[in-house]
Amino acid sequence: MKKNTERNMSVVKNNTLKIEPVPFKNVKITKGFWFEKFKLVKEEVLPYQWKTLNDEVPGAEPSHAIENFKIAAGESDSKFQGRVFQDSDVAKWLEAVSYCLAVEPDSELEKLADEVIALIGRAQQEDGYLNTYYTVAQPDKRWTDLRIGHELYCAGHMIEAGVAYYLATGKRNLLDIVIKFADYIDSVFGPEEGKKRGYPGHQEIELALVKLYQVTGNERYLNLSKFFIDERGKQPHYFDLEAEARGAKPRKRRHDYSQSHVPIREQEVAIGHAVRAMYFYSGAADVARLTGDQELANVCRRLWENVTNRQMYITGSIGSTVTGEAFSFDYDLPNDVAYAETCAAVGVILWAHRMLKLEVNSKYADVMERVLYNGMLSGMSLDGKRYFYINPLEVWPEANKKRPSKKFVSPVRQQWFTTACCPPNMARLIASLNNYIYSQTDGSTSEDSVYVHLYIDSKAEVEFENQKITINQETNYPWEDTVVFTIDADKAVDFTLNLRMPGWCRNPQVIVNDEEVITQGNAQGYFEIKRTWQPGDKVYLSLPMVIELIEANPQVRVNAGKVAIQRGPLVYCLEEVDNGPVLQDIVLPKEPELVAEFDPDLLGGVTVIKGKAYRSVSFDENNVLYKPIDYRKKEVDIVAIPYFSWVNRTPGEMIVWVRIEK
C-alpha cells in the first residue's frame, strides 16, 4: 500500500534495538499445551461463541449482537438490545477467526466470516460511520457522550479485526470498511480547527489505529492515535464540556476512572479502570516506539514498574476492586474480593508484548508468561464453553450465597455475560498466540537476531542473508523443563539466537550441539548465542522446575504468614474437592516436603503437587466458637492443582495463599 503523509509527521527511529514479532503466518504452534488450546478455540470456542452471538445457546445470557447489525442494515424491524458496546463482541470474534484462518485455512469458517463482514458493510453508513447502537437507537446523538458511548472503543475493535482479516486472508473486504470508518473518524477528531478535541471514554482505538497505520502506511492514523493519547486529561476537561453541551451535569465518577484526570505524561501510578489502562498504555507504547518519543516511553516504563511491583497479583491479574473494576492503591491485593477481570489480564499481555518491542528485556516476557498461564487462562473452562469475568484468588461459596454482592464472584464459570467482553477477548488472544512467541530484528540494525520469548512447541520461519531459516522448538512445557531447538537452513548462516531466561528459574543452562555450555545470560535476561549456524544444529535449553514457596511483600497485609506454591510458570491452588472444606485451616510445615506428579487423567492432564500439612483438631472436639489456644494438630495430605484449572470439577472452596509455620 502507498504511504500517505498528509500531516507530514515523520516516523522517527532512535538508536534502540528494534525488534518486531515474527509475522503470525510464519509461526505455527505444532503440538503440546497451547496447540490443544488453539484447537479448542477453533473447534469448540468459536462455534460456541457464534451461536451465542446469534442467541442460540439455551440458558446463556442473550447477546443480540448479530441481530443488532441486521437492524442497522435495515434487514430487521426489531429494536436494539444489549449494551452500547455490543458491536465489539462481533469484532473480537472476527479477529479470533482471522488468526485461526492464518494458521489453518478453513473454507467454511472463511465463508461464514465473509457473510458477517458483508452484513457489517451493509450496516455501515454512507459517510463511513459504523455503530449499531447509535445508528439504531440514537441516530442524532453521535459523538455526544464519548465518556460512556463506547463509539471509539467499538471502532478500535473493528479496526483490529479488519487488519487481522486482511493479513490472514489477503482480503480487503473488512479492511476497506474500517479504512472508510477511520477516515471519517479522522475528519471528526483532531487538533485542527473545527474538529472535536475529544477522546474515548474507553481506550482501545489508540492501539488499533497504530495497527491500521502499519498495514496501510498512512501516517494520519498514527497521528490520530497520538492525538488521542496526548489530548487525554487536558484542561478544560472534555468530558465536562460535552456534558455541558448536552445540558447535563458532569457525572459523579471521577476522571481518574478513565485515566483522564491528568495528561499521561504527568501520571505517576496506574489508576482507574484496569482494562482501559492496559489498552491506553499499549497504545502509548506503540506511539512512543514508532515516533521515537522517549518521554512517552519513560512514562510507559514508570507505569509498568508501578503495576508489576505494586499492584499485580501473583497470577499476573490486575484490578483489585469491584468499584470501577479498577486499581485501588499500592499493595491493596485482597484475595477473596479480587476483581482481576479476564479482559484486564488480556490487556496486560498486550501491553507486555508492546513493551518488548519498545525495548528488549526479559521482565516483560516474564509477566506475559505469568499472565498467560495463570490470570488469563483461568478465565475459561477446560471445555471452552464457560467463563469467568472475575478471577479471585480465594473463594468461600457460602459467603457468595449468604452475602450476595458484586464483591463476591460466583464459584462457577458462566455460559455468557450481559457484558460479554471477556469470552471473545480470550478467544482472540489464544488464537493469536503464535504472534507472541518469537521476535526478530527489523532490519534497521546490522545485527540479525531472533528472540524466543515463550517456550511453546512451534516452528518459526525467518529470513536472513536472503535465505529462509526454520527454527523448530520442541518441548513439553509447562510440565517438563527441557526445550530443544533445531535450526533448519539450506546452508550456513550467521545470526544470533536469544533465549529468554525465565525469572522463576534459578539454574538455567544452554548446550549447543553437545559441546558449548552457557549458564550466564546478557543484561536483558536472554541467553545470547551468536554463531554461524549449520543446518541441523541443535540447542538444548534446560529450565529446572523446582517447587517454590513464594511470599508476598509484607505490605500486602492479607498474605502475611502465607505462601503461594509455584512450579515453573504455574501458580498453584488448593481446592475443596481435593482437600476438604475450611481450607484456611491448612498450615504447611516450615520446610514442607512437596513433590510434583503428572496425572494424565486429571483435568485434561496436569502436574499436581502433593505433600503433608497440618490442621487443627480441638475445634472438631469441642465445637465451640472461641477457646484458649491449643497447639495440637493433625497431619493431612494435600493436593495442589494449577490455578488455571480450578473449578472444573465439583465447585467449592479455593485458596492460592496458604498459611505456613514460622
Secondary structure as GFF3:
##gff-version 3
##sequence-region A 1 662
A	DSSP	beta_strand	19	21	.	.	.	ID=ss1
A	DSSP	three_ten_helix	24	26	.	.	.	ID=ss2
A	DSSP	beta_strand	27	29	.	.	.	ID=ss3
A	DSSP	alpha_helix	33	40	.	.	.	ID=ss4
A	DSSP	pi_helix	41	45	.	.	.	ID=ss5
A	DSSP	alpha_helix	46	53	.	.	.	ID=ss6
A	DSSP	alpha_helix	65	72	.	.	.	ID=ss7
A	DSSP	alpha_helix	87	103	.	.	.	ID=ss8
A	DSSP	alpha_helix	107	123	.	.	.	ID=ss9
A	DSSP	alpha_helix	132	136	.	.	.	ID=ss10
A	DSSP	alpha_helix	146	149	.	.	.	ID=ss11
A	DSSP	alpha_helix	151	169	.	.	.	ID=ss12
A	DSSP	alpha_helix	173	188	.	.	.	ID=ss13
A	DSSP	alpha_helix	205	216	.	.	.	ID=ss14
A	DSSP	alpha_helix	219	231	.	.	.	ID=ss15
A	DSSP	alpha_helix	238	245	.	.	.	ID=ss16
A	DSSP	three_ten_helix	255	258	.	.	.	ID=ss17
A	DSSP	three_ten_helix	264	266	.	.	.	ID=ss18
A	DSSP	beta_strand	272	273	.	.	.	ID=ss19
A	DSSP	alpha_helix	274	291	.	.	.	ID=ss20
A	DSSP	alpha_helix	294	310	.	.	.	ID=ss21
A	DSSP	beta_strand	326	327	.	.	.	ID=ss22
A	DSSP	alpha_helix	342	358	.	.	.	ID=ss23
A	DSSP	alpha_helix	362	370	.	.	.	ID=ss24
A	DSSP	pi_helix	371	376	.	.	.	ID=ss25
A	DSSP	three_ten_helix	377	379	.	.	.	ID=ss26
A	DSSP	beta_strand	394	395	.	.	.	ID=ss27
A	DSSP	alpha_helix	397	402	.	.	.	ID=ss28
A	DSSP	alpha_helix	422	431	.	.	.	ID=ss29
A	DSSP	three_ten_helix	433	435	.	.	.	ID=ss30
A	DSSP	beta_strand	438	441	.	.	.	ID=ss31
A	DSSP	beta_strand	449	452	.	.	.	ID=ss32
A	DSSP	beta_strand	458	464	.	.	.	ID=ss33
A	DSSP	beta_strand	467	475	.	.	.	ID=ss34
A	DSSP	beta_strand	482	489	.	.	.	ID=ss35
A	DSSP	beta_strand	493	500	.	.	.	ID=ss36
A	DSSP	beta_strand	509	512	.	.	.	ID=ss37
A	DSSP	beta_strand	516	518	.	.	.	ID=ss38
A	DSSP	beta_strand	526	533	.	.	.	ID=ss39
A	DSSP	beta_strand	538	542	.	.	.	ID=ss40
A	DSSP	beta_strand	547	550	.	.	.	ID=ss41
A	DSSP	three_ten_helix	557	559	.	.	.	ID=ss42
A	DSSP	beta_strand	562	567	.	.	.	ID=ss43
A	DSSP	beta_strand	570	575	.	.	.	ID=ss44
A	DSSP	alpha_helix	576	579	.	.	.	ID=ss45
A	DSSP	three_ten_helix	583	585	.	.	.	ID=ss46
A	DSSP	beta_strand	587	588	.	.	.	ID=ss47
A	DSSP	beta_strand	594	599	.	.	.	ID=ss48
A	DSSP	beta_strand	606	616	.	.	.	ID=ss49
A	DSSP	alpha_helix	618	622	.	.	.	ID=ss50
A	DSSP	beta_strand	633	642	.	.	.	ID=ss51
A	DSSP	three_ten_helix	643	645	.	.	.	ID=ss52
A	DSSP	beta_strand	654	655	.	.	.	ID=ss53
A	DSSP	beta_strand	657	660	.	.	.	ID=ss54
###
